[in-house]
Amino acid sequence: MPSLTELVRSHTDLDEEDVKWLQLLMADWQIIADLSFADLVLWLPDREGKGFWAAGQMRPTTGPTSLVDDVLGTFVPTGRRRLLDSAYERGRPMRDGDPEWRDDVPVRAEAIPVRRDDRVIAVVARTTNLLGIRTPSRLELSYLQTAADLTNMIATGHFPHPGQRSDHADSPRVGDGFLRVDVDGRVAYASPNALSVYRRLGHSGDLTGLELATLTRELVPPLHRTDEETLSAVLLGRAPRDTEIGTDDVVLILRAIPLRTDGQRSGALVLLRDVTDLRRRDRELVTKEATIREIHHRVKNNLQTVAALLRLQARRIEAPDAKAALEEAVRRVGSIAIVHETLSQSPEEHVAFDEIADRLGRMVTEVSALGERVRVRRTGSFGVLPSESATALAMVLTEVLQNAVEHGYAPDDEAHGVIVVSARRLVGRLHVVIEDDGRGLPEDFDPDRGTSLGLSIVRTLVESELGGLLEIGPAHGQAGARVAMDLPLD
């Protein structure tokens, strides 16, 4: 489906500021849909004046929809929907006297012009499903009155408020808790859910007629009021802001949307939401993440201790084969320690593997007898990998690089060598190639019959642990060896 920006660029003459205004409106029009018990569709005027393009659609969560199918991206020519034409030309809300019938459903249709400064830049169509209509309750009447105030503000250019978008990902919705306050900040109406929230704060009576700011300050200790200026603006309904408050047991988010009637301030809509359980889970997640990072840190330290002990043991052994075996064990333990060190610095159980690959390349060459005569160069990117895959791939990379350094270049050869590690992601898979310019593989080398420990580790990890494919052969177009791996990313 086309986006708002794409439709504006393709079919209208609206400018960047107009788009920002419409985006602010759409950021909050779920509130209007819920208060209206109606569907909303945003129509943009065609630049050639031939009709309107549907650029946005919102269904209510408080009532049945009147639009079963999506209309986003559709075009309505001039004359097809007279309410749209009239609202755009006259610059005021228009409403049909008699309901329309759409798919055997009676629908009340309205059109609200969207005004920015002195221009009408779009039209919001509001359609209400009238099936099962009944005498509205006091809650529904309060919703509808507030929706009427907001739609009139849209038509006069007083809504949305510039910069009013909520900073909270858990911003309150209409059904979470609804308060209507007058110009003095006194509660004119409180929904049952809003009453329940304030009872959890410790208030046992009704809210109607009470000063919301005074009552809230009595219930919430000063320690939990982080910004008194914002709190006052929200509780009095004088500014389009939100704030988070609470006690030791309850945490709330409150959001105010100032209302205007006939151009004069008439109070505010205050939405509130109990986020106690959400904040408790947030704290648990933070604690869990910190614990996991500490575990990785300790595992890394323990692995480094093991590597140091193996290194000390290797220095005391005279047998060359035993000494070499212990040194290989040191490198294997060290490669795992690098992964855990990276995980100890990450808030998630995923790591950016490029840094690990570069560190492994430096580690292998620095401890080799060839020193700086062989260097490892990486091309492409491994991307982010889960910790389990990262640990296995780190061991594979260590084994392959160590084998290339140890067997690909002669210790007495003064020539410099390069080992290239190439990585790329393609269609849900990770392709890794390690290619050197050394002496190449022995003539009688058979990867399927190799018995070395390093090759066995690589094959087991690639095929069993990582579920991938392994290919070992001569380098392409040059002397040297080539190891290719095809690994699933999922």
Buried (B, 14 or more C-beta within 10 A) or exposed (E): EBEBEEBBEEBBEBEEEBBEBBBBBBBBBBBBBBBBBBBBBBBBBBEEEEBBBBBBBBBBEBBBBBBEEEBBBEBBEBEEBEBBBBBBEEBBBBEEEEBBEBEEBBBBBBBBBBBBEEEBBBBBBBBBBBEEEEEEEEBBEBBBBBBBBBBBBBBBBBBBBEEBBBEEEBBBBBEBBBBBBBBEBBBBBBBEBBBEBBEBBEBEEEBEEBBBBEBBBEBBEEEBBEEEEBBBBBBBBBBBBBBBBBBEEBBBBBBBBBBBEEEEBBBBBBBBBBBBEBBEEEEEEEEEBEEBBEEBBEBBBEBBEBBEEBBEBBEEEEEEEEBEBBBBBBBBBBBBBBBBBBBBEBEEEBBBBBEBBBBBBEBBBEBBEBEEBBBBEBEBBBBBBEBEBBBBBBBBBBBBBBBBBBBBBEEEEEEEBEBBBBBBBEEEBBBBBBBBBBBBBEEEBEBEEEEEEBBEBBBBBBEEBBEBBBEBEBBEEEEBBBBBBBBEBE
